[in-house]
Amino acid sequence: MRDLAPKLLSFATGMIGGAVAGAVFSRFWRIVSDEDEVPQPTALDRGLSEVLVVGALQGAVFGVVKAALSRITSRGYQRFTGESLPG
């Protein structure tokens, strides 16, 4: 039972992080490209270089958001319980 709380916390953080990162990237893409939708990798009407750049930027945004939320969650868990998150 003791291991359940950190696992649920990690799951919730991941879900929230994905939603936040998606929203941040969509807004970022609208600003830099003047387009409403992010090109999908399967959109054959887009160039390969554009799709690869979008994928790299999207990965960077998701990575930064995930790292930030993991750090915030870990600090909060430590303050609340006095222990570090396992893993």
Distance bins in CASP14 RR format, pairs under 12 A and 6 or more apart:
PFRMAT RR
TARGET T0000
AUTHOR 0000-0000-0000
RMODE 2
METHOD distances of the structure
MODEL  1
1 7 0 0 0 0 0 1 0 0 0 0 0
1 8 0 0 0 0 0 1 0 0 0 0 0
2 8 0 0 0 0 0 1 0 0 0 0 0
2 81 0 0 0 0 0 1 0 0 0 0 0
2 83 0 0 0 0 1 0 0 0 0 0 0
2 86 0 0 0 0 1 0 0 0 0 0 0
3 9 0 0 0 0 0 1 0 0 0 0 0
3 10 0 0 0 0 0 1 0 0 0 0 0
3 83 0 0 0 0 0 1 0 0 0 0 0
3 85 0 0 0 0 0 1 0 0 0 0 0
3 86 1 0 0 1 0 0 0 0 0 0 0
3 87 0 0 0 0 0 1 0 0 0 0 0
4 10 0 0 0 0 0 1 0 0 0 0 0
4 11 0 0 0 0 0 1 0 0 0 0 0
4 86 0 0 0 0 0 1 0 0 0 0 0
5 11 0 0 0 0 0 1 0 0 0 0 0
5 12 0 0 0 0 0 1 0 0 0 0 0
5 73 0 0 0 0 0 1 0 0 0 0 0
5 77 0 0 0 0 1 0 0 0 0 0 0
5 80 0 0 0 0 1 0 0 0 0 0 0
5 81 0 0 0 0 1 0 0 0 0 0 0
5 83 0 0 0 0 0 1 0 0 0 0 0
5 85 0 0 0 0 1 0 0 0 0 0 0
5 86 0 0 0 0 0 1 0 0 0 0 0
6 12 0 0 0 0 0 1 0 0 0 0 0
6 13 0 0 0 0 0 1 0 0 0 0 0
6 70 0 0 0 0 0 1 0 0 0 0 0
6 73 0 0 0 0 1 0 0 0 0 0 0
6 74 0 0 0 0 1 0 0 0 0 0 0
6 76 0 0 0 0 0 1 0 0 0 0 0
6 77 1 0 0 1 0 0 0 0 0 0 0
6 78 0 0 0 0 0 1 0 0 0 0 0
6 80 0 0 0 0 0 1 0 0 0 0 0
6 81 0 0 0 0 1 0 0 0 0 0 0
6 83 0 0 0 0 1 0 0 0 0 0 0
6 84 0 0 0 0 1 0 0 0 0 0 0
6 85 1 0 1 0 0 0 0 0 0 0 0
6 86 1 0 1 0 0 0 0 0 0 0 0
6 87 0 0 0 0 1 0 0 0 0 0 0
7 13 0 0 0 0 0 1 0 0 0 0 0
7 14 0 0 0 0 0 1 0 0 0 0 0
7 77 0 0 0 0 0 1 0 0 0 0 0
7 85 0 0 0 0 1 0 0 0 0 0 0
7 86 0 0 0 0 1 0 0 0 0 0 0
7 87 0 0 0 0 0 1 0 0 0 0 0
8 14 0 0 0 0 0 1 0 0 0 0 0
8 15 0 0 0 0 0 1 0 0 0 0 0
8 73 0 0 0 0 0 1 0 0 0 0 0
8 77 0 0 0 0 0 1 0 0 0 0 0
8 85 0 0 0 0 0 1 0 0 0 0 0
9 15 0 0 0 0 0 1 0 0 0 0 0
9 16 0 0 0 0 0 1 0 0 0 0 0
9 69 0 0 0 0 0 1 0 0 0 0 0
9 70 0 0 0 0 0 1 0 0 0 0 0
9 72 0 0 0 0 0 1 0 0 0 0 0
9 73 1 0 0 1 0 0 0 0 0 0 0
9 74 0 0 0 0 1 0 0 0 0 0 0
9 76 0 0 0 0 1 0 0 0 0 0 0
9 77 1 0 0 1 0 0 0 0 0 0 0
9 78 0 0 0 0 0 1 0 0 0 0 0
9 80 0 0 0 0 1 0 0 0 0 0 0
9 81 0 0 0 0 0 1 0 0 0 0 0
9 85 1 0 0 1 0 0 0 0 0 0 0
9 86 0 0 0 0 0 1 0 0 0 0 0
10 16 0 0 0 0 0 1 0 0 0 0 0
10 17 0 0 0 0 0 1 0 0 0 0 0
10 66 0 0 0 0 0 1 0 0 0 0 0
10 69 0 0 0 0 0 1 0 0 0 0 0
10 70 0 0 0 0 1 0 0 0 0 0 0
10 73 1 0 0 1 0 0 0 0 0 0 0
10 74 0 0 0 0 1 0 0 0 0 0 0
10 77 0 0 0 0 1 0 0 0 0 0 0
10 85 1 0 0 1 0 0 0 0 0 0 0
10 86 0 0 0 0 1 0 0 0 0 0 0
10 87 0 0 0 0 1 0 0 0 0 0 0
11 17 0 0 0 0 0 1 0 0 0 0 0
11 18 0 0 0 0 0 1 0 0 0 0 0
11 73 0 0 0 0 0 1 0 0 0 0 0
12 18 0 0 0 0 0 1 0 0 0 0 0
12 19 0 0 0 0 0 1 0 0 0 0 0
12 69 0 0 0 0 1 0 0 0 0 0 0
12 70 0 0 0 0 0 1 0 0 0 0 0
12 73 0 0 0 0 1 0 0 0 0 0 0
12 77 0 0 0 0 0 1 0 0 0 0 0
13 19 0 0 0 0 0 1 0 0 0 0 0
13 20 0 0 0 0 0 1 0 0 0 0 0
13 21 0 0 0 0 0 1 0 0 0 0 0
13 65 0 0 0 0 0 1 0 0 0 0 0
13 66 0 0 0 0 1 0 0 0 0 0 0
13 67 0 0 0 0 0 1 0 0 0 0 0
13 68 0 0 0 0 0 1 0 0 0 0 0
13 69 1 0 1 0 0 0 0 0 0 0 0
13 70 1 0 0 1 0 0 0 0 0 0 0
13 71 0 0 0 0 0 1 0 0 0 0 0
13 72 0 0 0 0 1 0 0 0 0 0 0
13 73 1 0 1 0 0 0 0 0 0 0 0
13 74 0 0 0 0 1 0 0 0 0 0 0
13 76 0 0 0 0 0 1 0 0 0 0 0
13 77 0 0 0 0 1 0 0 0 0 0 0
13 85 0 0 0 0 1 0 0 0 0 0 0
14 20 0 0 0 0 1 0 0 0 0 0 0
14 21 0 0 0 0 1 0 0 0 0 0 0
14 62 0 0 0 0 0 1 0 0 0 0 0
14 63 0 0 0 0 0 1 0 0 0 0 0
14 65 0 0 0 0 1 0 0 0 0 0 0
14 66 1 0 0 1 0 0 0 0 0 0 0
14 67 0 0 0 0 0 1 0 0 0 0 0
14 68 0 0 0 0 0 1 0 0 0 0 0
14 69 1 0 0 1 0 0 0 0 0 0 0
14 70 0 0 0 0 1 0 0 0 0 0 0
14 72 0 0 0 0 0 1 0 0 0 0 0
14 73 0 0 0 0 1 0 0 0 0 0 0
15 21 0 0 0 0 0 1 0 0 0 0 0
15 22 0 0 0 0 0 1 0 0 0 0 0
15 66 0 0 0 0 0 1 0 0 0 0 0
15 69 0 0 0 0 0 1 0 0 0 0 0
16 22 0 0 0 0 0 1 0 0 0 0 0
16 23 0 0 0 0 0 1 0 0 0 0 0
16 65 0 0 0 0 1 0 0 0 0 0 0
16 66 0 0 0 0 0 1 0 0 0 0 0
16 68 0 0 0 0 0 1 0 0 0 0 0
16 69 1 0 0 1 0 0 0 0 0 0 0
16 70 0 0 0 0 0 1 0 0 0 0 0
16 72 0 0 0 0 0 1 0 0 0 0 0
16 73 0 0 0 0 1 0 0 0 0 0 0
17 23 0 0 0 0 1 0 0 0 0 0 0
17 24 0 0 0 0 1 0 0 0 0 0 0
17 25 0 0 0 0 0 1 0 0 0 0 0
17 61 0 0 0 0 0 1 0 0 0 0 0
17 62 0 0 0 0 1 0 0 0 0 0 0
17 63 0 0 0 0 1 0 0 0 0 0 0
17 64 0 0 0 0 0 1 0 0 0 0 0
17 65 1 0 1 0 0 0 0 0 0 0 0
17 66 1 0 0 1 0 0 0 0 0 0 0
17 67 0 0 0 0 0 1 0 0 0 0 0
17 68 0 0 0 0 1 0 0 0 0 0 0
17 69 1 0 1 0 0 0 0 0 0 0 0
17 70 0 0 0 0 1 0 0 0 0 0 0
17 72 0 0 0 0 0 1 0 0 0 0 0
17 73 0 0 0 0 0 1 0 0 0 0 0
18 24 0 0 0 0 1 0 0 0 0 0 0
18 25 0 0 0 0 1 0 0 0 0 0 0
18 26 0 0 0 0 0 1 0 0 0 0 0
18 58 0 0 0 0 0 1 0 0 0 0 0
18 59 0 0 0 0 0 1 0 0 0 0 0
18 61 0 0 0 0 1 0 0 0 0 0 0
18 62 1 0 0 1 0 0 0 0 0 0 0
18 63 0 0 0 0 1 0 0 0 0 0 0
18 64 0 0 0 0 0 1 0 0 0 0 0
18 65 1 0 0 1 0 0 0 0 0 0 0
18 66 1 0 0 1 0 0 0 0 0 0 0
18 68 0 0 0 0 0 1 0 0 0 0 0
18 69 0 0 0 0 1 0 0 0 0 0 0
19 25 0 0 0 0 0 1 0 0 0 0 0
19 26 0 0 0 0 0 1 0 0 0 0 0
19 62 0 0 0 0 0 1 0 0 0 0 0
19 65 0 0 0 0 1 0 0 0 0 0 0
19 66 0 0 0 0 0 1 0 0 0 0 0
19 69 0 0 0 0 0 1 0 0 0 0 0
20 26 0 0 0 0 0 1 0 0 0 0 0
20 27 0 0 0 0 0 1 0 0 0 0 0
20 61 0 0 0 0 1 0 0 0 0 0 0
20 62 0 0 0 0 1 0 0 0 0 0 0
20 63 0 0 0 0 0 1 0 0 0 0 0
20 64 0 0 0 0 0 1 0 0 0 0 0
20 65 1 0 1 0 0 0 0 0 0 0 0
20 66 0 0 0 0 1 0 0 0 0 0 0
20 68 0 0 0 0 1 0 0 0 0 0 0
20 69 1 0 0 1 0 0 0 0 0 0 0
20 72 0 0 0 0 0 1 0 0 0 0 0
21 27 0 0 0 0 0 1 0 0 0 0 0
21 28 0 0 0 0 0 1 0 0 0 0 0
21 57 0 0 0 0 0 1 0 0 0 0 0
21 58 0 0 0 0 1 0 0 0 0 0 0
21 59 0 0 0 0 1 0 0 0 0 0 0
21 60 0 0 0 0 1 0 0 0 0 0 0
21 61 1 0 1 0 0 0 0 0 0 0 0
21 62 1 0 1 0 0 0 0 0 0 0 0
21 63 1 0 0 1 0 0 0 0 0 0 0
21 64 0 0 0 0 1 0 0 0 0 0 0
21 65 1 1 0 0 0 0 0 0 0 0 0
21 66 1 0 0 1 0 0 0 0 0 0 0
21 67 0 0 0 0 0 1 0 0 0 0 0
21 68 0 0 0 0 1 0 0 0 0 0 0
21 69 0 0 0 0 1 0 0 0 0 0 0
22 28 0 0 0 0 1 0 0 0 0 0 0
22 29 0 0 0 0 1 0 0 0 0 0 0
22 30 0 0 0 0 0 1 0 0 0 0 0
22 38 0 0 0 0 1 0 0 0 0 0 0
22 57 0 0 0 0 0 1 0 0 0 0 0
22 58 0 0 0 0 1 0 0 0 0 0 0
22 59 0 0 0 0 0 1 0 0 0 0 0
22 61 1 0 0 1 0 0 0 0 0 0 0
22 62 1 0 0 1 0 0 0 0 0 0 0
22 63 0 0 0 0 0 1 0 0 0 0 0
22 64 0 0 0 0 0 1 0 0 0 0 0
22 65 0 0 0 0 1 0 0 0 0 0 0
22 66 0 0 0 0 0 1 0 0 0 0 0
23 29 0 0 0 0 0 1 0 0 0 0 0
23 30 0 0 0 0 0 1 0 0 0 0 0
23 38 0 0 0 0 0 1 0 0 0 0 0
23 61 0 0 0 0 0 1 0 0 0 0 0
23 62 0 0 0 0 0 1 0 0 0 0 0
23 65 0 0 0 0 1 0 0 0 0 0 0
24 30 0 0 0 0 0 1 0 0 0 0 0
24 31 0 0 0 0 0 1 0 0 0 0 0
24 38 0 0 0 0 0 1 0 0 0 0 0
24 57 0 0 0 0 0 1 0 0 0 0 0
24 58 0 0 0 0 0 1 0 0 0 0 0
24 59 0 0 0 0 0 1 0 0 0 0 0
24 60 0 0 0 0 0 1 0 0 0 0 0
24 61 1 0 1 0 0 0 0 0 0 0 0
24 62 0 0 0 0 1 0 0 0 0 0 0
24 63 0 0 0 0 0 1 0 0 0 0 0
24 64 0 0 0 0 1 0 0 0 0 0 0
24 65 1 0 0 1 0 0 0 0 0 0 0
24 66 0 0 0 0 0 1 0 0 0 0 0
24 68 0 0 0 0 0 1 0 0 0 0 0
24 69 0 0 0 0 0 1 0 0 0 0 0
25 31 0 0 0 0 0 1 0 0 0 0 0
25 32 0 0 0 0 0 1 0 0 0 0 0
25 33 0 0 0 0 0 1 0 0 0 0 0
25 37 0 0 0 0 0 1 0 0 0 0 0
25 38 1 0 0 1 0 0 0 0 0 0 0
25 54 0 0 0 0 1 0 0 0 0 0 0
25 55 0 0 0 0 1 0 0 0 0 0 0
25 56 0 0 0 0 0 1 0 0 0 0 0
25 57 1 0 0 1 0 0 0 0 0 0 0
25 58 1 0 1 0 0 0 0 0 0 0 0
25 59 0 0 0 0 1 0 0 0 0 0 0
25 60 0 0 0 0 1 0 0 0 0 0 0
25 61 1 0 1 0 0 0 0 0 0 0 0
25 62 1 0 0 1 0 0 0 0 0 0 0
25 63 0 0 0 0 0 1 0 0 0 0 0
25 64 0 0 0 0 0 1 0 0 0 0 0
25 65 0 0 0 0 1 0 0 0 0 0 0
26 32 0 0 0 0 0 1 0 0 0 0 0
26 33 0 0 0 0 0 1 0 0 0 0 0
26 35 0 0 0 0 0 1 0 0 0 0 0
26 36 0 0 0 0 1 0 0 0 0 0 0
26 37 0 0 0 0 1 0 0 0 0 0 0
26 38 1 0 0 1 0 0 0 0 0 0 0
26 54 0 0 0 0 0 1 0 0 0 0 0
26 57 0 0 0 0 0 1 0 0 0 0 0
26 58 0 0 0 0 1 0 0 0 0 0 0
26 61 0 0 0 0 1 0 0 0 0 0 0
27 33 0 0 0 0 0 1 0 0 0 0 0
27 36 0 0 0 0 0 1 0 0 0 0 0
27 38 0 0 0 0 0 1 0 0 0 0 0
27 61 0 0 0 0 0 1 0 0 0 0 0
28 35 0 0 0 0 0 1 0 0 0 0 0
28 38 0 0 0 0 1 0 0 0 0 0 0
28 54 0 0 0 0 0 1 0 0 0 0 0
28 57 1 0 0 1 0 0 0 0 0 0 0
28 58 0 0 0 0 1 0 0 0 0 0 0
28 59 0 0 0 0 0 1 0 0 0 0 0
28 60 0 0 0 0 0 1 0 0 0 0 0
28 61 1 0 0 1 0 0 0 0 0 0 0
28 62 0 0 0 0 0 1 0 0 0 0 0
28 64 0 0 0 0 0 1 0 0 0 0 0
28 65 0 0 0 0 0 1 0 0 0 0 0
29 35 1 0 0 1 0 0 0 0 0 0 0
29 36 0 0 0 0 1 0 0 0 0 0 0
29 37 0 0 0 0 1 0 0 0 0 0 0
29 38 1 0 1 0 0 0 0 0 0 0 0
29 39 0 0 0 0 1 0 0 0 0 0 0
29 40 0 0 0 0 0 1 0 0 0 0 0
29 50 0 0 0 0 0 1 0 0 0 0 0
29 53 0 0 0 0 0 1 0 0 0 0 0
29 54 1 0 0 1 0 0 0 0 0 0 0
29 55 0 0 0 0 0 1 0 0 0 0 0
29 57 1 0 0 1 0 0 0 0 0 0 0
29 58 0 0 0 0 1 0 0 0 0 0 0
29 61 0 0 0 0 1 0 0 0 0 0 0
30 36 1 0 0 1 0 0 0 0 0 0 0
30 37 0 0 0 0 1 0 0 0 0 0 0
30 38 0 0 0 0 1 0 0 0 0 0 0
31 57 0 0 0 0 0 1 0 0 0 0 0
32 38 0 0 0 0 0 1 0 0 0 0 0
32 50 0 0 0 0 0 1 0 0 0 0 0
32 53 0 0 0 0 0 1 0 0 0 0 0
32 54 0 0 0 0 0 1 0 0 0 0 0
32 57 0 0 0 0 1 0 0 0 0 0 0
32 61 0 0 0 0 0 1 0 0 0 0 0
33 39 0 0 0 0 1 0 0 0 0 0 0
33 46 0 0 0 0 0 1 0 0 0 0 0
33 50 0 0 0 0 1 0 0 0 0 0 0
33 53 0 0 0 0 0 1 0 0 0 0 0
33 54 0 0 0 0 1 0 0 0 0 0 0
33 57 0 0 0 0 0 1 0 0 0 0 0
35 43 0 0 0 0 0 1 0 0 0 0 0
35 46 0 0 0 0 0 1 0 0 0 0 0
35 50 0 0 0 0 0 1 0 0 0 0 0
35 54 0 0 0 0 0 1 0 0 0 0 0
37 43 0 0 0 0 1 0 0 0 0 0 0
37 46 0 0 0 0 0 1 0 0 0 0 0
37 54 0 0 0 0 0 1 0 0 0 0 0
38 46 0 0 0 0 0 1 0 0 0 0 0
38 50 0 0 0 0 0 1 0 0 0 0 0
38 51 0 0 0 0 0 1 0 0 0 0 0
38 53 0 0 0 0 0 1 0 0 0 0 0
38 54 1 0 0 1 0 0 0 0 0 0 0
38 55 0 0 0 0 1 0 0 0 0 0 0
38 57 0 0 0 0 1 0 0 0 0 0 0
38 58 1 0 0 1 0 0 0 0 0 0 0
38 59 0 0 0 0 0 1 0 0 0 0 0
38 61 0 0 0 0 0 1 0 0 0 0 0
39 45 0 0 0 0 1 0 0 0 0 0 0
39 46 1 0 1 0 0 0 0 0 0 0 0
39 47 0 0 0 0 1 0 0 0 0 0 0
39 48 0 0 0 0 0 1 0 0 0 0 0
39 49 0 0 0 0 0 1 0 0 0 0 0
39 50 1 0 0 1 0 0 0 0 0 0 0
39 51 1 0 1 0 0 0 0 0 0 0 0
39 52 0 0 0 0 0 1 0 0 0 0 0
39 53 0 0 0 0 1 0 0 0 0 0 0
39 54 1 0 1 0 0 0 0 0 0 0 0
39 55 0 0 0 0 1 0 0 0 0 0 0
39 57 0 0 0 0 0 1 0 0 0 0 0
39 58 0 0 0 0 0 1 0 0 0 0 0
40 46 0 0 0 0 1 0 0 0 0 0 0
40 47 0 0 0 0 0 1 0 0 0 0 0
40 50 0 0 0 0 0 1 0 0 0 0 0
40 51 1 0 0 1 0 0 0 0 0 0 0
40 54 0 0 0 0 1 0 0 0 0 0 0
40 55 0 0 0 0 0 1 0 0 0 0 0
40 58 0 0 0 0 0 1 0 0 0 0 0
41 47 0 0 0 0 0 1 0 0 0 0 0
41 48 0 0 0 0 1 0 0 0 0 0 0
41 50 0 0 0 0 0 1 0 0 0 0 0
41 51 1 0 1 0 0 0 0 0 0 0 0
41 52 0 0 0 0 1 0 0 0 0 0 0
41 53 0 0 0 0 0 1 0 0 0 0 0
41 54 0 0 0 0 1 0 0 0 0 0 0
41 55 1 0 0 1 0 0 0 0 0 0 0
41 56 0 0 0 0 0 1 0 0 0 0 0
41 58 0 0 0 0 0 1 0 0 0 0 0
42 51 0 0 0 0 1 0 0 0 0 0 0
43 50 0 0 0 0 1 0 0 0 0 0 0
43 51 1 0 0 1 0 0 0 0 0 0 0
43 54 0 0 0 0 1 0 0 0 0 0 0
44 50 0 0 0 0 0 1 0 0 0 0 0
44 51 0 0 0 0 1 0 0 0 0 0 0
45 51 0 0 0 0 0 1 0 0 0 0 0
46 52 0 0 0 0 0 1 0 0 0 0 0
46 53 0 0 0 0 0 1 0 0 0 0 0
46 54 0 0 0 0 1 0 0 0 0 0 0
46 55 0 0 0 0 0 1 0 0 0 0 0
47 53 0 0 0 0 1 0 0 0 0 0 0
47 54 0 0 0 0 0 1 0 0 0 0 0
48 54 0 0 0 0 0 1 0 0 0 0 0
48 55 0 0 0 0 0 1 0 0 0 0 0
49 55 0 0 0 0 0 1 0 0 0 0 0
49 56 0 0 0 0 0 1 0 0 0 0 0
50 56 0 0 0 0 0 1 0 0 0 0 0
50 57 0 0 0 0 0 1 0 0 0 0 0
51 57 0 0 0 0 0 1 0 0 0 0 0
51 58 0 0 0 0 0 1 0 0 0 0 0
52 58 0 0 0 0 0 1 0 0 0 0 0
52 59 0 0 0 0 0 1 0 0 0 0 0
53 59 0 0 0 0 0 1 0 0 0 0 0
53 60 0 0 0 0 0 1 0 0 0 0 0
54 60 0 0 0 0 0 1 0 0 0 0 0
54 61 0 0 0 0 0 1 0 0 0 0 0
55 61 0 0 0 0 1 0 0 0 0 0 0
55 62 0 0 0 0 1 0 0 0 0 0 0
56 62 0 0 0 0 0 1 0 0 0 0 0
56 63 0 0 0 0 0 1 0 0 0 0 0
57 63 0 0 0 0 0 1 0 0 0 0 0
57 64 0 0 0 0 0 1 0 0 0 0 0
58 64 0 0 0 0 0 1 0 0 0 0 0
58 65 0 0 0 0 0 1 0 0 0 0 0
59 65 0 0 0 0 1 0 0 0 0 0 0
59 66 0 0 0 0 1 0 0 0 0 0 0
59 67 0 0 0 0 0 1 0 0 0 0 0
60 66 0 0 0 0 0 1 0 0 0 0 0
60 67 0 0 0 0 0 1 0 0 0 0 0
61 67 0 0 0 0 0 1 0 0 0 0 0
61 68 0 0 0 0 0 1 0 0 0 0 0
62 68 0 0 0 0 0 1 0 0 0 0 0
62 69 0 0 0 0 0 1 0 0 0 0 0
63 69 0 0 0 0 1 0 0 0 0 0 0
63 70 0 0 0 0 1 0 0 0 0 0 0
63 71 0 0 0 0 0 1 0 0 0 0 0
64 70 0 0 0 0 0 1 0 0 0 0 0
64 71 0 0 0 0 0 1 0 0 0 0 0
65 71 0 0 0 0 0 1 0 0 0 0 0
65 72 0 0 0 0 0 1 0 0 0 0 0
66 72 0 0 0 0 0 1 0 0 0 0 0
66 73 0 0 0 0 0 1 0 0 0 0 0
67 73 0 0 0 0 0 1 0 0 0 0 0
67 74 0 0 0 0 0 1 0 0 0 0 0
68 74 0 0 0 0 0 1 0 0 0 0 0
68 75 0 0 0 0 0 1 0 0 0 0 0
69 75 0 0 0 0 0 1 0 0 0 0 0
69 76 0 0 0 0 0 1 0 0 0 0 0
70 76 0 0 0 0 0 1 0 0 0 0 0
70 77 0 0 0 0 0 1 0 0 0 0 0
70 85 0 0 0 0 1 0 0 0 0 0 0
70 87 0 0 0 0 0 1 0 0 0 0 0
71 77 0 0 0 0 0 1 0 0 0 0 0
71 78 0 0 0 0 0 1 0 0 0 0 0
71 85 0 0 0 0 0 1 0 0 0 0 0
72 78 0 0 0 0 0 1 0 0 0 0 0
72 79 0 0 0 0 0 1 0 0 0 0 0
72 85 0 0 0 0 0 1 0 0 0 0 0
73 79 0 0 0 0 0 1 0 0 0 0 0
73 80 0 0 0 0 0 1 0 0 0 0 0
73 81 0 0 0 0 0 1 0 0 0 0 0
73 84 0 0 0 0 0 1 0 0 0 0 0
73 85 1 0 0 1 0 0 0 0 0 0 0
74 80 0 0 0 0 0 1 0 0 0 0 0
74 81 0 0 0 0 0 1 0 0 0 0 0
74 82 0 0 0 0 0 1 0 0 0 0 0
74 83 0 0 0 0 0 1 0 0 0 0 0
74 84 1 0 0 1 0 0 0 0 0 0 0
74 85 1 0 1 0 0 0 0 0 0 0 0
74 86 0 0 0 0 0 1 0 0 0 0 0
74 87 0 0 0 0 1 0 0 0 0 0 0
75 81 0 0 0 0 0 1 0 0 0 0 0
75 82 0 0 0 0 0 1 0 0 0 0 0
75 84 0 0 0 0 1 0 0 0 0 0 0
75 85 0 0 0 0 1 0 0 0 0 0 0
76 82 0 0 0 0 1 0 0 0 0 0 0
76 83 0 0 0 0 0 1 0 0 0 0 0
76 84 0 0 0 0 0 1 0 0 0 0 0
76 85 0 0 0 0 1 0 0 0 0 0 0
77 83 1 0 0 1 0 0 0 0 0 0 0
77 84 1 0 0 1 0 0 0 0 0 0 0
77 85 1 0 1 0 0 0 0 0 0 0 0
77 86 0 0 0 0 1 0 0 0 0 0 0
77 87 0 0 0 0 0 1 0 0 0 0 0
78 84 1 0 1 0 0 0 0 0 0 0 0
78 85 1 0 0 1 0 0 0 0 0 0 0
78 86 0 0 0 0 0 1 0 0 0 0 0
79 85 0 0 0 0 0 1 0 0 0 0 0
END
